[in-house]
Amino acid sequence: MKKNIFKIIIALVIVLLVCIVAMYLIDCNRMRNGDEVLFSTWGKKYAPPVNQNNDIIKDTVDNTEYSFCGTITQVEENLFFVEPDEGEKIRQSSDLIMVGKLKLDTNVKYEVGERIRIFYDGTVMETYPAQIKATKYESISEPDFKILFENEQTPDKIYSILDKSETNKYDYNIYAYDGIVNIKIDGNNYSLKEALLKNKISIEEILKKASEDFPNSPSYDDGGSIEYHYENYTIIKLNTLDGNRDVYFGPKNMTIHNIKN
């Protein structure tokens, strides 16, 4: 009797193992094809595709073109993962975005470390990684640019370059102090606002170059605000404990004390 019970237990264990292996193989195949899993992700970094029955965040209106810049961190057969740049508004949802590969002509090489600009319809699925519906994307290189700062006669005046309410790209404001800011990109002149709104350049790219030009720039103990002093102008990136992340462009002698007063 005991022998028969033991055989039954062994048989049940074998059946259970066969079922688990079958479930694992089914889900692995569905993940490989970019489909929603049936049972589990089995410890793999994977999020199901956007389902209209799931919670979706809609930024604003449907006809707005949304975009962000980032770096490819992982590439699969039908999708890839992107880490958005610091300061990109989409990072409020997640620091990692899953993007399905589109069947269109693109200069993207789908390589880890590749810089990319992604355009999407404004919906963000707040899984981890977060998911979007990309409409197009393009590989980007570092632009050749030069900041053109023109001093104004009115002292201690702050001008708004781009308010965060004017774009979905930044969650902070950009200002000019005591002057007007233009930029020359690949031989063409723009106001800084025009260049930012037309995606000719991003603030992250400007700040990245500044940090490379001045790798030893000290940070303030207010949370990490930094000044970058060039020959003809200064850039200040606030990073205060109260959450201020605004960016200021001003004359070469501008300091954080000018804009806080």
C-alpha positions as MATLAB code, in Angstrom:
seq = 'MKKNIFKIIIALVIVLLVCIVAMYLIDCNRMRNGDEVLFSTWGKKYAPPVNQNNDIIKDTVDNTEYSFCGTITQVEENLFFVEPDEGEKIRQSSDLIMVGKLKLDTNVKYEVGERIRIFYDGTVMETYPAQIKATKYESISEPDFKILFENEQTPDKIYSILDKSETNKYDYNIYAYDGIVNIKIDGNNYSLKEALLKNKISIEEILKKASEDFPNSPSYDDGGSIEYHYENYTIIKLNTLDGNRDVYFGPKNMTIHNIKN';
ca = [
       0.000    0.000    0.000;
       2.736    2.410    0.999;
       4.602    1.487   -2.169;
       1.587    2.432   -4.316;
       1.221    5.787   -2.519;
       4.900    6.526   -3.112;
       4.499    5.767   -6.825;
       1.499    8.105   -7.000;
       3.459   10.918   -5.336;
       6.378   10.432   -7.729;
       3.984   10.505  -10.687;
       2.348   13.714   -9.443;
       5.729   15.375   -8.967;
       6.755   14.427  -12.506;
       3.481   15.778  -13.929;
       3.946   19.003  -11.954;
       7.503   19.451  -13.230;
       6.370   18.840  -16.811;
       3.640   21.479  -16.392;
       6.085   24.039  -14.959;
       8.567   23.436  -17.798;
       5.751   23.783  -20.351;
       4.560   27.048  -18.756;
       8.129   28.395  -18.729;
       8.683   27.546  -22.412;
       5.339   29.112  -23.402;
       6.126   32.391  -21.596;
       9.704   32.530  -22.928;
       8.386   32.172  -26.459;
       5.755   34.901  -25.900;
       8.364   37.281  -24.434;
      10.641   36.598  -27.384;
       7.799   37.610  -29.726;
       6.896   40.699  -27.686;
       3.562   39.230  -26.532;
       1.955   39.381  -23.096;
       2.989   36.484  -20.840;
       0.366   33.961  -19.707;
       1.849   32.834  -16.404;
       4.964   34.712  -15.252;
       8.050   36.602  -16.423;
      10.123   33.982  -14.522;
      12.490   36.608  -13.108;
      13.260   38.134  -16.511;
      13.215   41.938  -17.062;
      10.078   42.163  -19.185;
       6.847   44.123  -19.162;
       3.708   43.202  -21.156;
       2.670   45.348  -24.111;
       0.330   48.272  -23.559;
      -3.235   47.093  -23.069;
      -6.080   49.571  -23.322;
      -7.639   48.054  -20.187;
      -4.554   48.983  -18.139;
      -3.893   52.335  -16.461;
      -2.511   54.783  -18.994;
      -1.274   58.286  -18.348;
      -2.121   60.752  -21.097;
       0.079   63.840  -20.921;
      -2.221   66.325  -22.690;
      -3.777   66.601  -26.154;
      -3.522   63.931  -28.839;
      -2.072   66.123  -31.584;
       0.978   67.173  -29.579;
       4.305   65.703  -30.652;
       6.107   64.255  -27.656;
       9.757   63.301  -27.663;
      12.715   62.609  -25.425;
      16.410   61.835  -25.788;
      18.182   58.938  -24.153;
      20.630   56.077  -24.417;
      19.920   52.499  -25.508;
      20.764   50.107  -22.664;
      19.492   46.753  -23.972;
      18.348   45.352  -27.324;
      16.040   42.364  -27.933;
      14.641   40.870  -31.138;
      11.514   43.048  -31.364;
      12.129   45.742  -28.793;
      14.794   47.768  -27.013;
      15.228   49.651  -23.739;
      16.195   53.317  -23.365;
      17.345   55.295  -20.333;
      16.004   58.875  -20.754;
      18.436   61.723  -20.182;
      18.440   63.478  -16.819;
      15.859   66.263  -16.858;
      13.602   64.624  -19.448;
      10.008   64.867  -18.254;
       9.307   61.207  -19.003;
      11.730   60.259  -16.212;
       8.937   61.205  -13.802;
       7.302   57.953  -14.923;
      10.408   55.759  -15.126;
      14.165   55.815  -15.643;
      13.853   52.976  -18.174;
      11.544   52.883  -21.209;
      10.665   49.835  -23.300;
      10.202   50.630  -27.003;
       8.943   48.309  -29.720;
      10.933   48.275  -32.946;
       9.109   50.007  -35.790;
       8.987   48.738  -39.347;
      10.304   51.914  -40.943;
      13.496   53.338  -42.399;
      15.678   54.733  -39.640;
      19.310   55.536  -38.983;
      19.131   53.775  -35.609;
      21.626   50.902  -35.359;
      20.046   49.364  -32.233;
      23.345   49.271  -30.372;
      23.852   49.476  -26.618;
      25.177   52.959  -25.786;
      23.663   54.543  -28.910;
      22.133   57.992  -28.412;
      18.570   58.253  -29.686;
      15.651   60.683  -29.894;
      12.232   59.011  -29.662;
       8.920   60.531  -30.710;
       5.741   59.046  -29.229;
       2.005   59.693  -28.953;
       2.025   60.996  -25.378;
       0.815   57.856  -23.599;
       2.984   56.274  -20.920;
       2.233   52.873  -19.417;
       3.622   52.964  -15.886;
       4.946   49.428  -15.676;
       8.643   48.858  -15.104;
      10.158   49.450  -17.515;
       7.576   52.017  -18.605;
       6.144   51.571  -22.102;
       5.262   54.011  -24.865;
       3.896   53.836  -28.382;
       6.713   55.234  -30.499;
       5.814   56.947  -33.770;
       9.385   57.401  -34.987;
      12.924   57.608  -33.660;
      16.341   58.651  -34.842;
      19.938   58.213  -33.834;
      21.482   61.479  -32.697;
      25.029   62.737  -32.510;
      26.431   65.538  -30.427;
      25.650   68.827  -32.273;
      28.313   71.405  -33.020;
      27.058   74.491  -31.210;
      28.106   77.773  -29.630;
      26.186   79.827  -27.079;
      25.874   83.499  -28.107;
      25.183   85.639  -25.047;
      24.377   89.336  -25.500;
      24.448   91.559  -22.420;
      21.499   93.843  -21.727;
      21.761   97.310  -20.227;
      19.124   96.646  -17.564;
      20.939   95.213  -14.521;
      19.670   92.317  -12.399;
      16.822   91.483  -14.741;
      15.683   87.898  -15.296;
      14.077   86.926  -18.607;
      12.132   83.737  -19.228;
      13.562   81.714  -22.114;
      11.307   78.674  -21.838;
       8.711   77.935  -19.197;
       8.040   74.279  -18.387;
       4.362   74.895  -19.170;
       5.302   75.592  -22.817;
       6.707   72.123  -23.489;
       6.320   68.522  -22.367;
      10.077   68.009  -22.639;
      11.337   69.687  -19.457;
      10.064   69.736  -15.893;
      12.007   72.897  -15.037;
      12.244   76.487  -16.313;
      15.048   78.072  -18.345;
      15.995   81.719  -17.789;
      18.386   84.420  -18.982;
      19.919   86.831  -16.490;
      20.969   90.294  -17.691;
      20.971   89.347  -21.349;
      19.651   87.579  -24.440;
      20.670   84.016  -25.318;
      21.062   82.801  -28.881;
      22.806   79.704  -30.152;
      24.704   78.763  -33.307;
      24.167   75.124  -34.338;
      26.003   73.620  -37.296;
      26.442   77.108  -38.778;
      22.842   78.285  -38.261;
      21.744   80.889  -35.706;
      18.642   80.459  -33.526;
      17.233   81.948  -30.381;
      17.786   79.395  -27.643;
      14.031   79.029  -27.209;
      13.518   78.287  -30.905;
      16.337   75.739  -30.932;
      14.903   73.931  -27.909;
      11.322   73.866  -29.177;
      12.407   72.646  -32.634;
      14.583   69.915  -31.080;
      17.709   71.356  -32.667;
      19.394   70.805  -29.324;
      18.445   69.937  -25.755;
      19.421   71.512  -22.458;
      20.887   68.143  -21.483;
      23.281   68.319  -24.434;
      24.322   71.854  -23.462;
      24.858   70.838  -19.835;
      26.710   67.682  -20.869;
      29.211   69.747  -22.864;
      29.548   72.207  -19.969;
      30.350   69.372  -17.560;
      32.955   68.076  -20.025;
      34.453   71.561  -20.468;
      34.591   72.106  -16.692;
      34.837   68.649  -15.079;
      36.035   70.113  -11.781;
      33.324   72.723  -11.323;
      32.418   72.710   -7.615;
      28.845   72.198   -6.507;
      27.033   74.154   -3.807;
      25.900   72.524   -0.584;
      22.300   73.555   -1.352;
      21.683   70.148   -2.898;
      24.208   70.217   -5.736;
      23.741   73.374   -7.837;
      26.648   73.949  -10.255;
      28.093   76.985  -12.064;
      29.920   76.728  -15.400;
      31.906   79.907  -16.134;
      32.892   80.471  -19.771;
      34.852   83.420  -21.135;
      31.731   85.355  -22.175;
      28.871   83.756  -20.240;
      27.909   81.505  -17.332;
      25.482   78.596  -17.045;
      23.961   77.725  -13.678;
      22.086   74.456  -13.148;
      20.151   74.574   -9.901;
      19.673   71.417   -7.894;
      18.366   72.627   -4.540;
      17.007   70.668   -1.624;
      13.568   72.222   -2.154;
      13.385   70.728   -5.656;
      14.404   73.697   -7.835;
      16.005   72.359  -11.046;
      15.891   75.572  -13.137;
      18.687   76.573  -15.551;
      20.081   80.108  -15.936;
      22.259   81.692  -18.635;
      23.975   84.961  -17.762;
      27.129   87.077  -18.014;
      30.520   85.640  -17.116;
      30.452   87.126  -13.599;
      27.016   85.763  -12.689;
      26.830   83.545   -9.599;
      24.072   81.665   -7.850;
      23.741   84.565   -5.405;
      22.560   86.878   -8.230;
      19.582   84.718   -9.134;
      18.628   83.860   -5.564;
      18.455   87.494   -4.474;
];
